[in-house]
């Protein structure tokens, strides 16, 4: 007992120390963050080919329209641009208006087809969301006529913290306590479930990408055994005890006490967690899908929870389709349902109006230092697009992420 408390206490001491250092960094973000540090922090890699070879008929841009977080941001971005490139700062996508007609690039925009219908010259769009599969609904993006970059890597820490928050909530039955509170009860007799100890438990991460690695690191620090799958290789950090390929998922889920989905939505992952997959899991297993709702078959998850096939679950309804009012998920037991935690309307801005990472009291972008690091990467990508060089966070149409 003393050892376990010491481990957990040490973990939260590290968290507290980290939060203090972030607060200190946020007070003087501009002087302490540089591009090299930002690239290392987000584990970014350049595209294998330069933009001039990726984009058919690439031409040097003249006008880049950017959803900025503050008025001074536009001039700061302009300083990094080569001669002949003008940066147009707008409050958000909805305010772009007539600037769309002559825009060669749209930065911190979404993938609304109506926007692209008004922007015939666009050759590049950068979206803030960690996954950009929804952008394939725009034909010019799906066909490779418009280069797409996203914020997948730069959101690793935020996504990992959010996913782990739900792991903790399920493990300690916090959702049950909240429901009891709404009933006016503090006695959980008849309304509870057994809590799970995370130390010593096994976590399976499905999709060992940037956020998956960060979740694995936190889980390892808690004393969990971490196993994982990834589509590209069997390589992983030392704190992941086994990395399997994607086709090993059905075998590995049977070993896990906690399953966390970090994979992108692709044809191979759509509907991956269905009745057959849930049947392979432990009866008291916890399931957390924090990337795309379509990876989970809703009816099968609801049935698995009602029938006691698995123990508990958290589902981020990360899809543009609303959850039907008659969905069985609404009445499924031991389930935490959450709205899309990505960068849909207002998720980054806190304004509910769109896409730019504006500062606000409800901003969910992290510390000022982290935000400035993201802007440094975006500015560098703008410069590289303008010169036709290799860029960061390029969406691979073949892989689907």
N, C-alpha and C positions, 0 to 999 in steps of 0.2 A: 504493500500500500504506500509506504513512504517513498519507495523508488519511483512508483508511477506518478505520485504527486510531484516529485522532484522534476521528472521529465516534462510533465505538463506545465509546471511552474516555469521551468527554463524556457519552454517554447513561447509562453506568453510574455516572458521577459524580453525575448528576442523581438517579438511583435511590437511591444511597447517601445523598445529602443529604436526599432525601425520607424515607428510613427513619429518619434521625436526628431530623428534625423531628417525625415521627409518634411516635417514642419519647418525645421531650420533651413532646409534647401529651398522650400517654397518662398521664404522671405527674400531670397536673393537669387531667383531662378536664372535670370539672364546671364550673370557672370559665371555660374557654376556648371552650366550644361553646355557641352559642345557636341558637334556632329559625331565625332568618333565615339564618344561615350554613349550617345544615343543609339548608334548602330549596334554597339556591343550590348547595351541594355536590352534591346528588343530582338537580338539575335537575327539581324537582317542579312539577307543574301541578295546579291545582284542577280538580275536576270541573266540567262546564259547568252542572250543575243542583245545587241543594241536596238534601241527603238527604231532607228532608221531601217532595220531589217525586219522587225516584227510587224510594223504597221505598213500595210500596202500603200505605196504612193506617199509615204511620209514627206512632209514639208515643214520647214521651220515655222513655228507658230508666231502669230502677231499679237493675239489677245488671249489672256487666260482669265477666266472669271472664277473668283474664289469666294466662298462663304466664310467670312472672317469673324473672329471673336471680338475684335475691338477695332476702332478706326485706325489706330497707328499700325496695325498689322500689315495693311496694304503696302505702305511705304517700305517696311522692313522686308517684305517679300520682293518688292521691286528692286532693291539693292543687289540681289543675287542674280538678277536676270541679265542675259546678254543683250547687246544693243538690238533694238527693233522689236523687243517683246514688252508689251504693256500689261500690267496686272490690274484687273478691275475688281475691287473689293465690294461685295454686296452683303447685306445683313443676313440673308438666307436665300435658299433656292427660290422661294416664292417671290422675292424682291428682285430677281435677276432681270425680269421683263425684257426690254428691247436689247439688252446686252447679249442675249442668247444668239441672236441672228448672226453675229460676227465672231462668236467665241470659237477658238481652236481647242480649248481645254476647259473642263469644268472640274473644280477642286472642292471637295467636301460637299458634293451634291449626292442625291439619291439616284435611283434608276427609274424615274417616272417616264414612261414612254411619251407622254405629252410634252415633257421638257425637251426630249431629243427631237421631236417633230419640229420644234421651233429653233433647233440648233443644227443646221445642215452641215456646218463646217467642222464640227467637233471631231477630234481624233483621239482624245484621251479624256477619261473621267476617273477621278479618285473618289471612292466612297469611304466613309468612316467606319462602316460596319466590319465586324470580324470575318463574316462570311458574305460573299457577294454572288451566290448562286442565283438569287432573285433577279439579278441584272441580266441574266440570259434571256429574260422575256423581251428585252430590247433587241430586235433583229440585227441591227448594226453591230452590237456587242457580240452577240452569239456567232455572227459570221466573221468576226475578227477585223471588222472595219474600224472599230473603236477600241483602243487599248484600255484595259481595265486594271486598276490597282485598288487595293483595299487596306483596311486597318487590322488585318488578322494578327500580325505579330505584335503590334504596339498595344494590343488590348490583353495580352497574356495574363498579366498580374490581376487586372480587374476581373476577368472572367474566372480565373482560378479562385480568387477570394469569394466570389459569388457562389460558385459551385460548392466549395468547401463549406460555406455557410449553410447550405441545405443538407450537406452530409451531417454536420453537427446537429442540425435541427431534427433530422430523422433519427439519428442515433440516440438522442436524449429525449425523444418524443415531445419536443417543444410544440409541434403542431397539435398534438393531442391536448396539451395544456391550454393552448389558445382556444380550441373548440370548447373545452370545459368551461373556460372563463366566460365565453359567450352564453353558455347555459346557466351561468350563475353558480357554477360548481367549482370547488377546489379539491374535492375528493374524486379521484379518477376511477373509482371502482366501477367496473363494467364499461368504462369508456377509454381504457388504456391499452398499451401493448408493452412488451418487454423492451427495455432500453438495451442498446448494444454498446459494448466497450470497443473503441477504435484501436487502442493499443493491442497489438498482436493479431488484429484482423487482417484479412487480405483484400486489397483493392485492385480491381481490374480497370484499367483505363483503355477505352476503345477509341483509338486515334491519338497516338503519342506525338502530337505536334507541339507547338509552342505553349499553349495553355495547358495541354496534357502534361508536359514536362514540369510545369510549375505546380500543378496539382500533385503530381507524383512526389515532388520535393517536399511539399508540406505534409503529405501523408507519411512519408518516410520519417520526417522529423517527429511525428506523433508516435512512431514505433510500429507503423503498419508495414506489412509486406506488400510491395507493389509489383504487379505484373501488368503487361500492356500488349496491345497490338498496334501495328501501323502498316500502311499500305506499301511503303517504299522499301523498307529494309528491316533487319533484325537489330539494328544498332540503337543504343539508348544510353542514358547516363548510368553511372555506377549504382545509384540508389534505386534503380528498377531491376529487380532480380531476374526477370525474364521478359523478352520482347518477341512476340510471335507475329507472323504475318496475318493479314486480315482474315484469311480463310480458317484461322485457328480460333476465331472468336467463339463458335459454338462449344468447343472443348474447354476453353478457359473460363467461360462464364460459370461453369459448374464448380469452379474452385474458389470463386469470389464471394466474400461477405458483402462487399460494396462494389457496384458496377457504375462507373461514371462514363458517360458518352461524351467524347470530345471530337468526334469525327465530323468532317464536313458533309453536307448533303450532296450525294452523287447518285447515279443510277444504282451503284452497288450497295449504298447504305440506306436508300429509301426503303422503309418498311423492314429494316434489318431486325428490329426487336418486335417480333410477332409472338403468337401463342407458342409456337415451337421453341423459340429462343427462351421465353420466360419459363417454359416447362423444364429447361435444362438448369435453371438457377436454383440455389438453395431456397428452402421455404421461408427462411427469415431474412433473405437477402434484401439489401437496399439498392434501389435503382434510381440514378439521377441522369436525366437527359437534359444537357444544358447548351446544346448547339442548335439543332433544328428539330422542330416537332415532327416533321415527316419521317424521321428515322424511327419513330415509335408508331406502331399501329394503335390508335387510341382505344378502339373497342377491345383489343386483346389485352392492353394494359389494365383497363377497367376490370375485365373478367379475371385476370390474374390476381388482382388485389381482392376482389370480392370472394373469390374461391380459395384464397390463402395459398396460391401457388408461389407468390413472393411476399415478403413482409411489408415493405413500404416503398414509396417512390416520390420523386419530385420531377415535375415536367415543366420546362420553360416552353410556353406556347409560342415558339419562335417561328412564326409563319404569317404571311399576309392574310391568310384566310381566317375569319373569326371562328371561335369555337362554337359550334351549334348549341342552341339552348337545350336541345334534347340529347346532347352527348352523354353517354354513360359515365364520362369522367367526372361530371359534376357531383355525382352521388357515390363515387368510388371511395372506399375507406382507406385510411392511411396514405392519402395522397396530398401533396402540396402542389397546387397549380399556380403558376406565376405568369404574368404577362411578359411579352418579349423584352428581354433585358439587353438587346442589341442596340443599334443606333437607328431605330425607327423614329417617328415623330417625337422630338423633344427629348430623346434618351440622352443625347449628349448636351444639348443646349439647355434643357430644363425649361424651355419655352413652349414646347408643344407645337412648334411651327416648322420644324424641318431639320436641316442637315448639318449646319455648321457647328463647330465646337465652341460656342460662345460661352463666356463666363456668366455665371448666375449663381444665386444662393442655392439652387437645387442642382447645380452642376455635378455630374457623376463621372467626371473625367480624371479624377485623382488629384494629386498634388500639383501645384503650379510648376514644379520642376519637371514632373512627368509630362505635363501638357506642353511645356516649352520644348522638351525633347521630341515630342511628336511633331510639333511645328517645324523643328529643324530638319527632320526627315522629309516632311512634305515639301519644304522649300528646296531641299537638295533634289528631290524628284522633279520638281518644276524646272529647275535649272537643267537637269539631265534630259528631260523631255525636249526642252528648247534647243539643246545641242545634239539630240539624236543618240545619246549615249545609253549605257545599260542603267536600268532603274531598279528600285526596290519594290517588293510586294506586288509583283506582276501576277495577275490571275492567269492560271494555265487553263485554257479552254479544253484541252484534251483530258486533263485530270479532273477538272471541275472544281478546283480550288486554288 
